[in-house]
Amino acid sequence: MRISRRAERVAPFYAMEFAKKAAALQRQGHHVITLNIGEPDFGAPPAFLDAARELTDGRPLAYTGALGLPELRAAIADFYQHHFRAQVTPDRIAVTSGASAALLLACAALVDPGDGVIIGDPSYPCNRQFAESFGAQVTLVPTTADTRFQLTPRAVADHWTATTRGVVVATPSNPTGTSMPYDDLVAMCDLVAERDGWAIVDEIYLGLSDPGPDGHPPRSVLADPGPGASNAVVINSFSKYFGLTGWRLGWCIVPPDLVDVLERLAQNYYVCPSTPAQLAALSCFTPESLAVTEQRRIEFANRRELVVEGLASIGLDVPVVPDGAFYVYLDVSSTGLTSAEFCDRALQEAHVALTPGKDFGVHGADRYVRLSYAASTAELTEAIDRLGTFVASTR
């Protein structure tokens, strides 16, 4: 069978590859601590699970509109207003089958073959895979600890060419858990708009960001009234802040002239998001559920402190302490191993699953490893102990 050139070019998602290796060890009876996948261990809020159980009473669960339930789109708009200080009308919101489907729709709507797309390095690998699948020429722009592993407006300007059409940025970022300074994010979007380009801003982890000095959650890029921010395509998800990973439900917020485009694409690509997931997700925006998710955000911050201090105690450096998400990007070069060697040996010898930097880019890929602290405190404590013994053995 002839395989498409597009499929042949897609690299493995190494976080999932290590998940397969970890599962094989678990089947052999080993206790593997899986810190390679960004999946909150809490699961869905109790009210969501109660709502999901009620939906199994035999009622018909027909298709919804391709852009999702109107009441869920309204609830997301209200959440953005009160949580992220952004005035967004429900008609600009498309509910999707996970944030991945939102990225799929955005790239299908915006990317033509040969278009240049700028993405920071390191970054979530599927972002560039989506863009490249539609024929984009992706430029991975190296970032460093000095810029918190984030793009800067200057870096975007320096790498913009005659064929560049857009920029994809995640803030906070996967794999680093670091955010762009808000003024830089707005300035980048303004710069892109001035060049008649587009910006996709991934806010999947925004709800898990540290509060600002005023105690309020960080602002969405859409809170800025300028032309760049208002024309941005914003991606978000129920998976991270709300813990609904397996339910595959996300959303995107788009400029008005993209709404009809996304609706036609969604109709053809997957008809509509899951009806029961959408109905149950309405419960996520109740005061009860939001109190639960906020307490979980605080717990993630506590786990971050445990992990950063624990890694320092065993001689592994975290160049930039995260301010959101549930990842640390650690430097393993002091062990004399590449990141891939470190992850392979840590899994086989310490039974701790991590993700090597080659999943997230090229620049610095051999020295950095992503650790997800979405596991329990007990598992994280045990993982640090195991890694400490392993690291000592490498030296």
N, C-alpha and C positions, 0 to 999 in steps of 0.2 A: 504494500500500500504506500502510495506517495504521500508524504507528510508536507504540509505547507511550510514555506520558508519562515513565515511568521512564527509558527509553533517551534520550529527548529532553533530559532534565535532566543527563545525564552529560557532564561537560566532557572535552575531550581531555586525554590524558596527554602533557604538552608535552615531557618527556624523550624519548618515542617519536616525537613530531612532529619534533623536531630530529634524531633518528636518521634519519628519512626524508629530511630535507633534506641531511644529511651524506652519505647514501648516493648521492643524486643528484649531488652534487659529485664524489664518488669515481668515479662512472661516467663523468664528464667528464674524468677523468684527474688530478684534484687529490688531493694527499696531505692528507687531513683527519685531524686528531688528535681522537679522539672521547672527550671527558671528560664526556659528558652521561649516560652509562648506568653504573649501579652493577654492573658485571660484572667480577670478578677476571680478569686476563689470564693467570693461571697455568693455568687449566683444572683438571680433576679430578686427584687424587693418582694416581701411577703404579699403585698397587695396585688402585685402583678400575677403571682402564682395563684392567688385566690381567684382572680378574674379569669385566668386561663382555664382553671378547673371548671368554672361555671360555663365556659363556652363549649364544653364537651357533653352538653345535655342533649345533643341530637339536632339542635337547630341548624338550618341551612347556613352555610358560610360561603356565600357567593363572592364572585369577584367584586372588588371595589373599583373605583376609577383608577386610571393608570397613575395619577399623581397622589393617590392615597385618600383616606377618609377626610372629609372636610373638617370634622370636629378634631381630628388629630392634627391636621395642619394648623388649625386655630390654636390648639394647645401648645404646639411648638413655637408659634409666633409669640404667644403670651410668655412662655418660658424665656425666650430671647429678650423680651422687653424687661422682665423683672430680674432675670439672673445675669444677663450679659449687657444690659443697658442699650439694646439695639431695637429701634422701631422697625419692625418687619411686618408686612401684611401677609395673611395666610395664602393669598393667591400666588405669592412668589416662592412658596415652599413645595417641594416634591418629596414625598415619602418614598423611600427606595428599599430594595431588598438588601439591606446592609449598606454601609458606606462604600463598599466595593462597587455596588451597582450605581451609586451616585457618581463615583469617579468614572465609571464606564460611560454613563450618560454624558457627563461633562466633556470627556475627551472625544466622544463621538460627535458632540455638537460643535466643538471648537477646533479640532485638529484635522488638518489636511496633510496628505503625504508631502514630505519635504519641509514642513514647518519646523522651525527651531523652537525648542522648549528648554528653558533653564530650570534646573533642579539642583539643590544643594547636595553636597557629598560630605557626610553620610546622610541618608534619607531612607524612608520606607521603600523597599524595592518595588512593590507593586505599582507605585506611582509612575515610575519610568516605564514599567512593562505595559501599563495601560496606554501611555502616550505613544510608545514605540509600536504598539499593535495597530495604531491608526496611522502609522507612517511618519511619526515625528522623528526629527533628528535631535536627540536629547543631549544637552551639554551639562555634564556633571561638574559643578563649580566647587572646588575644594574649599572647605571651611575649617576653622581651627578653634581651639579652646579660647583664643583671644576674642572671638565673636560668638562664643557660646555655641559653637558648631551650627551657626545659623547664617543664612545669606544676609548681606547688607545691601542697601540701595546702591552703594558704590560698586559692589561686586556685580550686581545685575546690570548696571550701566556699562561696566567694562566688558561684559560678555555679550551684550546685545549686538546683534548683527542685522544685516539687511533682511535676512530670512527669519529672524526670531519673531515668534508670534505670542509667546506667553511664558508664564512662570508658575511653578507649583511649589508651595511652601507649606510646611506643617508647623504649627506653633500652639502648644508645646510639640516637640518633635519625637518621633519614633525613629532612631533608637536612643536618643540622648536625654530625653525628658526635659530639654531646655527650650525656652521661649525666645522669640524675637522681641526686643524692646518695642513697645506699642508704637512709638513715634517712627521707628524704622519701618515697621510693617505698613503703616499708613503712607509713609514716603515712598516705599517700594511700589505700592499699588498706584499712587499718583504718577510715578515715573512710567509705569507700564501703560497707564491710560493715556498719557501724553504721547506715547508711541503707537497708539491705536492697537494695543495688545490686550491680552486678557490675563487675569490672575486667578488661580485656584488656591484658596486658603483652606487648609485642612484643620478644623477646630475640634477634631474628635476628642482630644484630651483637655480641652479648655476647661471643662467642668471639674477636672482634677487638679487644676492649677492652684498654687498658693494664693490666698487673698492678698490684695494690695494693702498699703499702709492704712487705708481707711476701713479695712476689714471686709470690703466687698469683693466678690469674685472679679477676675480680670474682665475687661471689656472685649466683646467681639469686635473684629475689624469693622463690622457693619454699624457699630456705634458711631463711627466717624461720619460726618455729613459730607465729606469731600467727594469729588467725582471718582477718584480711584477706588475707594472703599465701597462706594455704592454700586460700582460695576463689577465687584469681585464675585466669584462663585464660591460659596462657602459650603464645605462638607462637614457633616457631623453624624453621630451615630448613637444608638441606644446601647451599644456593646460595652463601652468603657465606664462612663460615669454611672449608668444605670445597671450595668452588669448583665446585659441580655445577649451575650456573645452568640449563643447557638440559635437564637430566635431570628437572626439575620434581618435586622430592621435599622434603617438609617434615614438620613434626609439630606437634601441640599437646598440652599437658598440662592436664587439666581436673579439677575436683572429681569425686568418685565418682558423684554423682547426675546428671552430664552425660554419662557414658560411653555409656549406652544410647541417649540422644538423638542424640549425634553418630554413633553407628553406624547408626541408621536413616536419618539425613540422608545420610551418605556412601553407603549402599547405593543410595539413590534418585538422588543427584546425579551420581555418577561411578563407582559400583560398588566400585572399589578403586584404590589407587595403582598405578603401573606396577610390574609384577612384576620385570622384569629390573633396573630401577633399585634396587628394594628389595634384591634379592639381592646386587647389586654393592656397595651401600652398607654392607653388613656389614663390608667391608674398610676403611671409613673409621675404624673404632674400634680398629684394630690399632696397636701401638706404632710401627710403621714409618710409617703414614699420619699419626698424630698428631704425630710429629716433623716431618714435612713441613709440615703445616698450621701448626704453631707457628713454624717458620722463616719461613713466608710472612707470618704476623702481624708478625713483627719487620721484615720487608721493607716492609710497609705503613707501619709507624711511621717508618722511614727516609724513605720517599717523602713522608709527611706533613711532615716537617721540611724537606725540599727544597722542597715547594710553598709552605708558609707563609713561609719565608724568601724564596723567589723572588717571591711576590706582594708582599711588603713592599718588595722592592727596586724594583718597578715602580710603587709607589704605590697598591696596592690593599690595603685593610684587611680582615683576618679578625678580627672583634670577639671571638670566643671560639675558642681553639685546641681542636680536637677531642681527645677521649680514647678514641675508638673508631671503628669502621666505616672508611670510606675516602672521606669527604667533607669539604670545607671550604665554609662558607657565607660568601661574601665580599661586602663592601659596595662597590658600583660607583658610588655617588652622586657621588663626587669627579670622575667623568668628565663629569657633566652629562647622562648618558643614563639612561633607565629601564633596568631589568634586561632587559626584552624587547628594547629597542633595542640594548643592549649585546650580547646573545646573537646577535641577527640580524646585526649588523655584524661581530662577532668571527668568525662562521661564514663570512660572505661575503668579508671582507677579510683575515682571518688564517687562515682554514680551521681554526679550533678550535671544536669543538662543546661547548656548555655548556647548562645548564638554567636558565631564568628563575625568579624567585621565585614567579610566579603559579601555578606547578605546586603549590606547597606551602601556599598559604593566601592571606590578604588583607592582614594586618598586615605592613607592610614589604615587600610583594611587589615593589614597584617599585624597591627599592634593592638587593635581595639576589639573588645568583646562586649556584647550586650547582655546584661543580667536583668531579668524581670522580677521585681519584688511584689508581684501580685499573689504570691503564695503566703501561707500563714506565717505568723511570727515564729512558731516552733520549727517549721520547715526551713525558714531563712536562717535561724540560729544554727541548726544542724548543718545546713549547707556551708556556712562560713567556717564552721569547725572542720568539715571535710576538706574544703578548699585550702584551709591553712595547712593541714597535713600534706596535701598534694603539692602546694606551692613550695613548702620546705623541702620536699623531695626533689624538686627541679633544680634547687640551688646547691 
